[in-house]
Amino acid sequence: MKRWKELGIATIPGTSQHLYLYQGTDDFSIKLARGHELMNTRKHGSEDALGALPCRRLADRRAPRVLIGGLGMGFTLAAVLAEVGDGARVTVAELVPEVVEWNRGPLGQASGYPLNDPRTRVHIGDVAELLRGSREAFDVIALDVDNGPEGFTTRGNDWLYSLEGIAVTSGALRPAGVLAYWSAEPHRAFSRRLGQCGLDYEEVQVYAHGNRGARHTIWLVRKPA
């Protein structure tokens, strides 16, 4: 049986739930209570795609402004930085301060310590705060704040996937910008909401690890020019 060493514990703001950081023989895992795994450093294919896919659709912009909702294990941030140029500015919003510290510590090695990149800015707090206060500020917005449209860690995340949340998030995009949402699984009601907001979108299925096993869903939305 695989042995896990607990490295850290953090309370999710606004809830009574906790996150736990564990180190295995050759990987790290972030879990909820009762051992429910949220993410693992061996399975990050869809997190990579969340960062890379929207940025590749903006290859003509020399100094894009990117907002990432949810730091996680740093793979989405690393993927964004690999796609954008030296003039880019990438803001990552993370609700749990300890997750930022874990990424600055041993966990960060798995993703190449993207927080150390001079293009990176960190906002500790709810990404919804930044979205409500922004108007046409970003070229790319990539959101991975929960398990998807159905809030898992905190019900407060549901707002991002509501009609109002979609409209506010779209409003924070510059013309012809790209919005990307991550989800553990498809969600027909959320797809309908995107359509209700008058947005054209592409729904992509991406493997969590390699080219087999579980697949996750990414919605890619292009704002009209």
N, C-alpha and C positions, 0 to 999 in steps of 0.2 A: 504493500500500500504506500502511495506517495505521501511523503511527509511535508507539511507546510509550516513555515515559521511566521508567526504574526509579527509584522513590523510596525503597524500603526493602526489607530482607530480614530474615527472622526464622526461627529454628529452632523447630520444633514440639517442645515438651518431651516427653522420653521416646522420641524418634524421631531418625532421621538426616535427616528431610525438612525442607525449607525452604518458607516462604511468601514470595512476592514481591509487592510493591505497585507497580503501574504506573499512570502517568497518560497518558491519550490526549488528543485534541483537546478533547473535551467530556465525558469520563467517566474513571472509575477502574476498575481491575481487580485482583483478587487471584488469583494463580496459583500452582500448584505448579511444580516443575521440569519441563522439556520443554514448557512453555507450556500445561499443562492448566489451564484457567480454572475457578476455584471460584465466583466471584461477580463481578458487574459492576454499577455504579451505574445502568445503563440498564435492568436486568432485575431488578426486586425486587418484583413483584406478589405472589408467594407468600410472601415474607418479611413484607410488609405484612399479608397475610391471617393469618399465624401469630400476629401480635400482636393484630390487631383481633378476629378471630372468637371466641376464647375469652373476651375481656373483654366483648364484647357480650352474652354469656350470663350475665354477672354484673352487669347494669346496676343491680340493687337494692342493691348493696353500696357504701357511701359511701367507705370507706377500705380498699380491697382491698390485699392483699400479693401481689405478683407476682414470680416468679422466671423469668428468661430464661437458658437455657443456650446460650451462643454469641452474642457481640456482632456478629460479621461486619462489615457495613458500617453498622450502626446502624439499619437500617430497621424491624426488628421492635421494637426499643426505642422508636423514634419513634412507631410505630403504637399501642403500648400506652399511651404517655403521652397520646396524642390521645384515647383512649377513657376513661381513668380520671380521677377528680377530684383536687382539690388535696390531699386527705388520703391519697392512695395512697403506697405505698412500693414502688419497683421495683428489685429487685436483678438485675444482669446479671453472670453468671459467664463469664469469658473465660480460656481456658487460655494463650494466647500474649500476653505483656505488650505486645509491640510493636503488636499489633492495637489495643489500647486507645490507645496513643500515636498511631497513625495516625488514629484517629477523633477525637482531640483536635486534630489538625493539619488539613491541607488536605482530607483525605478526609471529615471531619465535615460539611463544608458541604453535601454531597449529601443528607444526612438531616436537616439542620437542627441539628446539634450537640446531640443528645439527652443526651449525657453531662453537659452543663452544666445540665440541669434539676435543681432542688433535690430532686426526688422520687427521683432516681436514686442508687443505690449500686452500687459496682463491687467484685466479688470476683475477684481474679486467681488463678486456679487451676481445678482440675477441678470442674465442677458436681456430679459424683457425690459429692464431699466434703460439699457442702452438703446434698444429699439424704439421705445416710446419717446426718447429724447433726440432721435436722429431723423433727419429728412434728407433723402437722396445723398447719403454719406458714404455708402459702400458700393463697390463693384461686385463683390461676392459676399454672400452670407451663407454659412454652413451651420446647420443646427443638429446637434446630437446631445440633447439635454436629458433624455430619459429613454425608455424602451420604445418610444414612438408616440403616436397620437394618443394612446391610452396611457396616462401618467402612471408610473410604477413606483418610483421612489418618492415623489411628492405630487399631490394633485394640483398644486399651483402651476405645474408645467403645462397643464391642459390648455391654458389660455393661448399659448403659442400656436396651437393647432385649431383654434376656434376661428370663426369667420372674422372676428375683430382682430385676432392675433395675426392672421394671414395678411389682412389689409395693412396693419401697422408695419409688419415686416417687409412687405412689398414696397411700402412707402419709404422705407429706409434704404432701398436700393436706388442707385443711379440709373438713368435710362439705359436700356439694353443690358443691365446687370443680371446676374444669375443667382438664384436662391436654391439651396439644396437642403433637403430634409432627410434624416436617417431614421429608419425604423427596423426593429427586429423582424417584422413580418408585414405583409400587405395590409392595407386598411382602406376598404372601399369608401367608407363614409368620409375619410379625409380627402381621398381623390375627388369625390363629389364637391367638397367644400372648395377645393382649388378651382374647379370649374365654375362654381357659383360666384367666385371672386373675379371671374373673367380672365383667368390666367391659363395660358397654354403650358402644359407640362409633359415631361417624359418620365415614365416609371421604369426604373432599372433594377434588375435583380443581380446581386453581387455575392459571391461566395465569401463566407466569413474567414475561410482558411483554405488556401490552395484552389483546387478546381473540383472539389466534391464536398459533400456534407451540407450543413446548414447554409441557407442563403438569406441575405438581408435585403431590405428594400431602400432605394434612394429615389426621391422625387427631385427632378431638376426642372426648375421654373425659370424661363427667360422673361424678364420685364420688357414690355414694348419700348422701342426706341422713341 
